[in-house]
Amino acid sequence: MDINTLRILATIASFAVFVGIVVWAWKRRKTDDFKEAANLPFTHD
């Protein structure tokens, strides 16, 4: 296994992780959590 094969595998693994994060972020059940988190800077204690 040479360095180019390792680079290809690292690129594919990185892309798979990226796609997984995008799918996780766009799930409908997470919408309320993200809306709540988006308003956190505007809440006062």
N, C-alpha and C positions, 0 to 999 in steps of 0.2 A: 504494500500500500504506500503510494507516494504522497507528497504534499498536496498535489492537485486534487487527489481523491478526498483527502481530509477537508480541503477547502470547499469542495462540492457538497460534502456531507454537512458541513457547518452551515452553509448557505441554505440548504434544504431544511435543516432543523430550525434555523432562525425564521424562515418563512412560515413553517408550520406553527411555531409559537406565535408569530404575528397574527396569522389567520385565527388561531384559537382565541387570542385576546379580543380581536374584532368581533368574533361570534359571541363571546361572553358579554361584551359591552352592549351589543345590540339586542340582547334578549329582552322580551317584553316585561318579564317579571322584575327586572332590575331598574325599570324606569323610575319608580317612586324613590328608590334609594338614591339614584343619581340626581333627581330633582332636589331631594333633601340636602344632599352634599353640595349642590351648586349654590344653595342659599345659605350655607354656613358662614361665609364671610360677612353677611349682612345681619346676622343675629347679634344682639347685644346681651351681655350677661346682666 
